[in-house]
């Protein structure tokens, strides 16, 4: 049975929570890719562009574990 918090089922988190989780997962995947020394493909100015690992790591500084 699902937990009930404020009358809402925990099986259906708010769109804000979902968006934040997707952003976090995307950042972790991109940083992991860069740490492995691989460039990352992005969409920039209407075309695919390759971002080198050093630029990725400047854009997404690594956080310490919490």
Buried (B, 14 or more C-beta within 10 A) or exposed (E): EEEEEEEEEEEEEEEEEEEEEEEEEEBEEBBEBBEEEEBBEEEEEEEEEEBEBEEBBEEBEEEEEE
